[in-house]
Amino acid sequence: MSTTASTTEAGASDRAGASRRQGTFYRGDPGMWSWVLHRITGVLTFFFLFVHVLDTALVRVSPNTYDQVIETYKTPIVNLLEVGLVGAVLYHALNGIRVMLVDFWAKGVKYQKPMLWTIVVIWFAVMIPGAVAMLWRTASILFGGGH
């Protein structure tokens, strides 16, 4: 082993040890969190679609049970879950477009971080008014006595 290689390894080891002693750890790059969030939102969307197919199938099996299930969906907790679902689907779709651009556009890799921050801005720009609109009915029922 060369002296340069052993010095580099020792320096990296010292930094890692110092980092652990100071209580810090690797928190990841935004690209890594984007990858993780893309996988999580994909799984959540798949789970929703699976449940949706099952509850819709109840129409043929037992219309009364279907009606009861649909009534449970009109609760404030489910309304919050719907907002989360819209957020997950929106992020997954926007990030999917970014991933395709990174894969198929010659300059995609160069611009992947600016594209990531662009989708975050778009996500907030769409989700804030969307969440307000979605939660308005529930808030009016809970606090304003609406129907």
C-alpha positions in Angstrom: 0.0 0.0 0.0 1.4 3.4 -0.9 1.9 6.2 1.7 -0.6 8.4 -0.1 -3.3 5.8 0.0 -2.7 5.0 3.7 -2.7 8.7 4.5 -6.0 9.2 2.7 -7.6 6.3 4.4 -6.3 7.5 7.8 -7.7 11.0 7.2 -11.1 9.6 6.1 -11.2 7.3 9.2 -10.3 10.2 11.5 -13.0 12.4 10.0 -15.6 9.6 10.3 -14.5 8.9 13.9 -14.6 12.6 14.8 -18.0 12.9 13.2 -19.4 10.0 15.3 -17.9 11.5 18.4 -19.5 14.9 17.7 -22.9 13.2 17.4 -23.4 13.8 13.7 -24.1 11.3 11.0 -24.7 11.2 7.3 -28.0 12.8 6.5 -28.0 12.3 2.8 -28.0 14.4 -0.3 -31.4 15.9 -1.5 -31.1 13.5 -4.4 -31.1 10.5 -2.1 -34.1 11.8 -0.2 -35.9 12.4 -3.5 -35.2 8.8 -4.4 -36.5 7.5 -1.0 -39.6 9.7 -1.2 -40.3 8.6 -4.8 -40.3 5.0 -3.6 -42.5 5.7 -0.6 -45.0 7.7 -2.6 -45.1 4.9 -5.2 -45.9 2.3 -2.6 -48.6 4.5 -0.9 -50.2 5.2 -4.3 -50.2 1.4 -5.1 -51.8 0.7 -1.7 -54.5 3.3 -2.3 -55.3 1.8 -5.7 -55.5 -1.7 -4.3 -57.9 -0.6 -1.6 -59.9 1.5 -4.1 -60.3 -1.6 -6.4 -61.4 -3.7 -3.4 -64.0 -1.2 -2.1 -65.4 -0.5 -5.6 -65.8 -4.3 -6.1 -68.1 -4.3 -3.1 -70.8 -2.7 -5.3 -71.4 -6.1 -7.0 -71.0 -8.2 -3.9 -73.0 -6.1 -1.4 -74.3 -2.7 -2.3 -75.3 -2.0 1.4 -71.7 -2.8 2.6 -70.4 -0.5 -0.2 -72.6 2.3 1.0 -71.4 1.8 4.6 -67.8 1.9 3.5 -68.3 5.1 1.4 -69.9 6.7 4.5 -66.8 6.0 6.5 -64.8 7.9 3.9 -66.7 11.1 4.7 -64.9 11.6 8.1 -62.3 14.3 8.8 -59.5 11.7 9.3 -60.1 10.3 5.9 -60.2 13.8 4.5 -56.7 14.4 5.9 -55.6 11.1 4.4 -57.0 12.3 1.0 -54.8 15.4 1.3 -51.8 13.1 1.9 -52.8 11.0 -1.0 -53.0 13.9 -3.4 -49.6 15.1 -2.1 -48.0 11.7 -2.6 -49.4 11.3 -6.1 -48.4 14.9 -7.1 -44.9 14.4 -5.8 -44.6 11.0 -7.5 -45.8 12.4 -10.8 -43.6 15.5 -10.7 -40.5 13.5 -9.6 -41.2 10.9 -12.2 -41.1 13.6 -14.9 -37.8 14.7 -13.4 -36.4 11.2 -13.4 -37.4 10.7 -17.1 -35.7 14.0 -18.0 -32.5 12.9 -16.2 -32.6 9.6 -18.0 -33.5 10.7 -21.5 -32.4 14.3 -21.8 -28.7 14.8 -22.6 -28.4 17.7 -20.1 -30.7 16.0 -17.5 -27.9 14.9 -15.2 -26.4 18.4 -15.3 -29.7 20.0 -14.3 -31.0 17.3 -11.9 -30.7 19.4 -8.7 -32.3 22.5 -10.1 -35.1 20.3 -11.5 -35.5 18.8 -8.0 -35.9 22.2 -6.4 -38.3 23.2 -9.2 -40.6 20.3 -8.5 -40.5 21.1 -4.8 -41.6 24.7 -5.6 -44.3 23.4 -7.9 -45.4 20.9 -5.3 -45.9 23.6 -2.7 -47.5 26.0 -5.2 -50.1 23.3 -6.0 -50.5 21.6 -2.6 -51.1 24.7 -0.5 -54.2 25.9 -2.3 -55.2 22.3 -3.0 -55.0 21.3 0.7 -57.0 24.4 1.7 -59.7 23.6 -0.9 -59.8 19.9 0.2 -59.9 20.7 3.9 -62.4 23.6 3.7 -65.5 21.4 3.8 -64.2 19.4 6.8 -63.2 22.6 8.6 -66.6 24.1 8.0 -68.3 21.0 9.3 -66.1 20.8 12.4 -66.0 24.5 13.3 -68.7 26.2 11.3 -71.7 23.9 11.4 -71.8 23.4 7.6 -73.4 20.4 6.0 
